[in-house]
């Protein structure tokens, strides 16, 4: 069954991913593809980072005993690995060989945003981090972290891990967030998935609000490819492909469909050098799917 339209038409690759015997996809928080088109599956299982070749053959796993709560991930051009460990309250950079470069945040020490087990509401903006969500890079190597489940901020760090600035506060207005779930910089603009406000917001690299794009279905992950095409994974059962000015090129899958050929709860998205699409899912679907580009 084909998904999408025109140039952005895809077919699901049935059975992709040769999982070792007894392993499962689990709640796949994120997915990324490296410079060799190897696929990194970041999942909340006993094997938090599973790596596959493009054809789906299993390469290895990594992160056992290191990652406690896989959420967001990205890779740079040198295949350095940037990972958000949500419950641990940290974002960490590793080299391609698995050596730790730096760790952002105070491990196991959430910042004070007013959120408590008794009052589950973000009352105020706080420092890094209180259940961070995703991580991304700027062209000059700065690091962005969206800090969303129990905070309402985006934090920007230098390439060596020093905090440059933070912006955002709880709310529904411009520059305010209700669960900032992903961040991505492209062409000098910073895009933030404001999940529970069902929108994307666009900022300058200094955190100044530029635009608000409504109409998304709980956007969870933003990825921009080398052709400056944006892919947005939406928890409400959809993925949207658009330009950097917000012009929609295609919607993939129907809203809330439970067909195995559709999307149920997309949480992560990435595209390889061939244009093929990888979408990770959570909640009841709990899987990683590959879609081969046909358009």
Buried (B, 14 or more C-beta within 10 A) or exposed (E): EEBBEEEBBBBBBEEBBEBEEEBEBBBBBBBBBBEEBBBBBBBBBEBBBBBBEBEBEBEEBBBEEBBBBBBBBBBBEEBBBBBBBBBBBBBBBBEEEEEEBBBBBBEEEBBEBBBEEEEEEBBEBBBBBBBBBBBBBBEEEBBBBBBBBBBBBBBBBEBEBEBBEBBBBBEEEEBBBBBBBBBBBBEEBBBBBBBBBBBBBBBEBEBEBEEBBEEBBBBBBBBBBEEEBBBBBBBBBBBBBBEBEBEEBBBBBEEEEEEEBBBBBBBBBBBBEEBBBBBBBBEEBBBBBBBBBBE
